[in-house]
């Protein structure tokens, strides 16, 4: 499986070169079902997914990675309930509400204000107050981060 994932990365990266689209993850399910999760700095539209899917499908066929042609390909965003996994995703979500679970299981929910290579900064409302506090959380101490969708 690791070989296939590496090969998919090597095929996909040139396709995405020069775009604002980036790879979030690649999964290979049984019977060669390839699931490619992408994101984009300007948002990942259905058109971007479809275009990438077509290009990637043709490249996979051309390389002969699956000689019998027995594979399926799905290209999508990870979904709104999936944790952020890359620095680029954090940067894209500055200004949005984020729930961060640290390695001790403590949840911090607030507005994502800043992101650096080492840590993120959340602005958190204090309970029973209109005041806020800034909390810095090192990436090394983050178990998972989920963007909160506000309706």
N, C-alpha and C positions, 0 to 999 in steps of 0.2 A: 504493500500500500504506500509506504513512504516513497518508493521509487516513482510511482504513478503521480503522487502529489508533487514531487520535485519536478517532474517532467511537465505537468500542467502549469506550474509556476513559470518554468522557462518558456513555455509557449505563450502564456497569457501576458507576461510583463511587457514584451515588445508591442503587443496589441494595445495596451493601456498607455504606453509611452507617449508623452505629449498631450495627454488628457488630464483632467482633474480626478479621474477615477482611480481608486486604489483597492487592493485586495485585502479583505478582512479575514477570510478563511476559505479553506478548501476541504471538503469531506468526500470520501469515496465510500459509498454504501455497497452492500452486496449486489451482485450482478452488474457491476460497473456503472452504477448510478452516480454520476459526478454532480456534486452540489458546490457551486461557486458563490461565495458571498462577497459582494463588492459594496463600496460606498464611494461618494464623490463629494468634493469640497463644496460644490454648488448644488448638491442634492442629486440623488440617483433616480432618474426618470425611467419609466417603462421603455422608452425609446433607447436609452443608453444600455439598458439590460439586453434588449432584443438585438441591438447592433453588435454588442460584445458577444452574445450567445452565437450569432451567425458566424462571426469571424473566428471565434474559438472552435466551434464545431468543425469548420472547414480545415482549420490548422491541425486539429487532432486527427481528422481523417487523413490528411496529407502526410503526417508523420508516421502513420501506421502503428500508433500506440496500441490500438485494439484491432489487430489484423482482420478479425471476422466482422468488424463494424458493430460489435455487440456492446454498445454503451448508450447511456442516455445522459443528457446534459441539462442542468437547471442553473440559471444565473439569476440571482436576486440580491436584494439587500438582506442583512441579517434579521431585520424585523425590529419593531419598536421596543419589544420586551427583552431583547437580547442585550447582554452586558457589553459595554465598550471594552475594546481590547487593544486598541492602538492609540498612540499619542495623537495622531492625525484626527481620529474620531473625537477625542476630547477637545481639541482646538476648534473643530467644526461646531461643537455644541456649547461654546462659551455664550453665556447669557441665558441658557436654559436651566430649568430646574433639574437637579440630579440627586439621586439617592446613592450614597456611597456606603458600602458595608466594609468595615475595616477587618483586619485579620483576627481581631478579638470578637467579632460578631456585632459590634456597635454600629448602628446606622446613623448617618449624618445626611440630612436633606437640606438643600439650599440652592441658591443660584450660583452656577459655575461662573466665577469671575476671571480667573487667570489659570493658565497652564504653562508649566515649564518642563524641561526634560526630566526633572526630579520629582515634582509635586504639582498638586492642583490646589486652588484656593476657592473655598465655598463661602458665600455670604449667607449666614444662617440667622433666621429670626429667633430672638430669645422668647421663651415661653411667657405668656401673659404680659407682653410688652410690645411696644412698637420698635424697640431697638433691635439692632442686628450686631452680629459679631463675625469676624473673618476667621475661618478655620483653614489651616494649611494641612494637607494630608499627603505624605510622601507616597509615590506610586508603589514602593516596596511594601507599604502597609495596607494596600487596597486588595480586598478579596474580590469585590465586584462593584461595578457602577452601572446604574440603570437611569436613563433619561426618563423623567416623569412627563407624561403627556397631559397637558392641561386643556380641558374642554370649556 
